[in-house]
């Protein structure tokens, strides 16, 4: 078969059970994860959670954000998008995005006896989409199952492959829903799986991957400008992975960036790295003072800085981390030793 672009891996044993040429239905805007209600039983609210419980008792609910819970067996569970709905005795009721992540053991968490899901699961037809991997060459256990005429196969994980064969994306565990002779690839099979709609891959991310999926670096400057939001963040992630051991900027040099598309911190990092090191590069840090130290003794001329001034404002987040504002970015650059000229 042609160079495979996807692999299916058995959930148990982690062995590849099929290489596939293409896929349909995987690239689409992901749906928001379903909201699930949990009871934290035998819970000892403290700090921010205690304040949220008190607010929920008065207001009916209270936003909280991320929450880590440690149960009596020592397991650590991490909830996202939490909203506290109330409490009775030592039971705290919360609503969160999907199922919690298990993170081994840890001490920085709210101690509770147990975590119980109380809202019924959504039917699969509302939470999952059918995705079909086409032109698949079965191997190992899946090949044996097909030869034996089996009607089902255990859960698998999918992998998106680079043209070089390396893995560029690990998908989650999915359920195989069917297989049959491929309609587009002679002597191969198509395999359908049920993928959570929250786990679909945004088309913008695939477009970024396609730019980097080849020999060498992207040669055209400014490609990152085509992307916004999560796709631009993915561009920076890919560029960071190709930016180790960058040479030190020339002493006393002046660099100029075009700020017309610098609408977020990722855009600034992409623009300033490209100005120094060329297309497809990005510094693996964004702290303003660290960036300033990187250019210490140099001059940075920032054209169209008014765009960033309007866009890089304070983002209201529940957690302590947030992107730097425009003024914090400029002040940090200067504090690090960079001469900044706003034009």
N, C-alpha and C positions, 0 to 999 in steps of 0.2 A: 504494500500500500504506500501511498504518498507519505511525506513526513507528517506524523501524527501531531495534532494540535491539542488533543485532550487525552487524558487517561482516567480510567475508572479503577479505583483501588478498593479492595475488600475492607469493610469496616473492621473486621477482626483479622488480624494477621498482617495487615497493611501491604498485601501483595497486589501488584497490578493484575487486574483480570480482563482488561481490554484497553487497546489504544484506538482512538477514534479520529477521523479526519475533520469533522465539523460538528456543529451543534445548532439547533434551532430553539428559540424561546428562552435562552439563558440571559440575553442582553436586553434589559428593560429597566425602567425606573423602579427600584424596589419600593414595596409598600411599607408603611409604618408597621412596626411589630405590634401584634395585638396586645391590648391592655389586659393584664391578669391581676386578679385580687388574691392576696395571700394573708394568712394570719400568722403573726409572729407570736408563738405561744411560749409562756414562761419567760417573757421578755423583761429586761430591766432598762427602760428608756433613760438615757442620760444625755446631757449636753444639748446639741442641736435637735436630736430626735425628741427629747423630753419637751423642748419648746414647741416643736411641730405638733406633738400630741396635744399639748395644751391649746394650741391654736385650733386644731381640728375639733376639739370638744366644743369650742365656742362657735367656730365658723362652719363646721360641717366637713371641712377638708383643709389640708395645708400642703403646699408644694414643698418638696424636699430635695430632689435630685438623686445623686448616687448614694447608695446605702450598702454597707458591708455588715453581714450578720454572721456571728460565730455560734454554732449550735453546740449542744452538750457533748456531741461526739467529736468535737474539735474541727469540724469542717467549716470552711469559710465560704460564704455565698455572697456574690456581688450583684446587687439590683441596680437597674438604670431607670431614670425617669420616674423616680418614686414620688407618689402623692399619698400622704397619710390621711386615712379616712376616718380614724377614730380609735378608741381603746375602751376595753372593759376589763377591769381587774389587771391581770398580767398578760392580757392578749391585745396586741396592737395590730390593727388592720391596715394594710397598705395596698396600693395599686401601683403596678410597675410595667415596664415594657418587656413583654415576653417572659421567658424563663430566666432564672438567675444563672450566672456563671459560677462554676465551682473552682475555687482557687486554692486547694490544698488546706493548709492550716495557717493561722495567723492570729496576732493579738490585738491589732488595731481594728476592732469591730464591736458592734453591739452584741452583748451576750444574750442568747435566747435558748429556750429548751428545744424548740422544734419549729420548722417552717412548714405550713400546710397550705396547699392551693385550695381555695374555696370556690372560685368561679369555674364553671364547666369549660372544657376545651372546645374551641371553635371547630366546626366540621372542616375536614381537610380541603374540601372543594372551595372553601372561602379563604383559606390561608396558604394554599399551595398552587403552583402552576406546573403543568406538564412540560418538561424539557426533554428533547430527543437528541441524543448523541448519534450522529450518522456516520456511516462508513466505518464501523467498528470491527476490529479483529480480536475476537475473544481468545483468552488464554487461561491456563490453569483451571481453577475451580469453575469459572463461568463457562469455559469451553466444554468441560465435562458435563455441566448441567444441561447445556444445549444438546450435546450428543445423547444424553439420557432421556431427552424429551421432558425435562422438568418444566413445571408451569410457573415457578417462582424462584427468586434468588434473594439472598440476604442483602442487607443494606450496604451501600458503597459510599465512598467519597470521590468527588471528581477533582481533577487537577487541570488547570489551564497551562499549557506548555509554551515555552519560547521555541522559536524555530531551531535553536541550538539543542533543544531537548530538555533544558532545565525547567523547573516549575516556577511559573510567575504568579500563580494564585492557587491557594488551597481552598476548595469548597467544603461545605459542611457535609455531614452524613445525610444521605437521601435514600429514599425507598425506590427500588426498582419496580416499575409498574408493568413492564412488558418488553418484548423484543420480537423481531421478525426480520425477514430478508430485506436488505437495504434497497430502497427504490432508486437510489442515485449512485450506488457504488457496487459494482459487480462482485459477487461471491462474498460480500461482507454483510454485516447485520446492523440494524438500527436498534438502539436501546433507549427506552423511555424511563424517566425517573420523575418523582414528585419533589420539586424544589420549593422551599418556603418562599413566598413572594417577598418577604423581607430580606431574603438573601440573594435576590437577582442582582446582576451586575449592571450598573449604569452604563449606557452606551458611551458616555464621555470617557469613562475609565478605559474601555476597550480601545477608543481612538488614541488615547495616550500610549497604551501598550503597543499599538501598531506602529507608532512613530519610533519607539525604541527597539522594536523587534527586527533587528537586522545587524549586519556587521558595522562596527564603528559607532560614532556618535552622530546625532542629528546635525546636519551641516548647515541648515538654514537658520539664521538668527530670528529670534522673536516668536518661535512656534508656540511657546508657552502662553502667548497673548490670546490664542484662540480659545483657551480653556478658562472656565470660571468655577468657583465653588469647589466641590469635591474633586472634579477633574483636574483643576489646577493644583490642588494638594497632591494628587496622585502624580502629576508631572514632576513636582518638586521631589516626591519620594523617589521616583525613578532616577532623577538627575542626581540626587544625593548619593545614591548607590554607585554612581559613576564618577564621583568627585573626591576620591581619596588621594592623599599626597599631592594636592594642588601646589604649584610653585608659589612662592611668596610674591605679592605684587611688587612691581618695580619701585625702588626707593624714590620718594619725591614726585611720583607720577600723578597726573591728573586723569581721572576717569569721569565719563559722562554717561548718565542714564536718561532714557526717555521715559518719563513717568506717566504717559497718557493712559496706560493700562495698569498702573500700580494702584489697585483698588483694595488690596489686602496685603498682609505681611508676606504671604507666599509670593505674591507678585514682586514685591520689593526684593526679596532674596534672589529670585530668578533673574531680575533685571540687573542687579548689581554684580552677581556672579558672572553673568554672561558678558557684562562690560569688561571684565578683567580676564576671564578664562575662556570665553567663547560659548557657542550654543551647547545646550544639553547638560549644563553644569549647575550645581546649586550647593552653596555652603551647607554643611550638616548642622547648622545652628542658626538661631534667629534673635538671640538676645542682643539688644541694641548696643550695649557696651562691648560685647564680644565682637560684633561686627565692626565697631569703631576701632577696636584694638587690631583687627585684621588689616585695617587701612591706616593705621597710625603713621603719621608723617606724610600722608598722601592727601589729595584733594578730591572730593566727590562733588561734581556739578549735577544737581538734580533738576532737570528740565520738567516743566509742567508739574511742579510740586503741589500746586493747588488742588490737583485731582486727589492725591493722597490725603491732603489736609482735610478735604471734605469727607473722605471715605473711611479713614482710619480713626474712628472714634472709639469710645469706651463701649465694649460689648457687655451687656448685663448678663452675667453668669452666676449661678448659685455657688459654684466652686471658687477657690481663690485664684485660679489661673485664667488669664484673658490675654488677648493679643495686645501688643504695645500700641498706644495711641501715636498719632503723627508726631506730636511734640515730644513724647517719651522716646520715640525712635531717633529724632534729630538730636535731642539732648544726650542720649546714650552714645551715638556716633561721635559727637564732639567730646564727650567725657573720655572716650576710648582713645582719643588722639587724632581723629579725622577732622580735616577742615571741610565743612559742609557749605556749599553755595547753593541756595535755593533760587531757581530761575523760572 
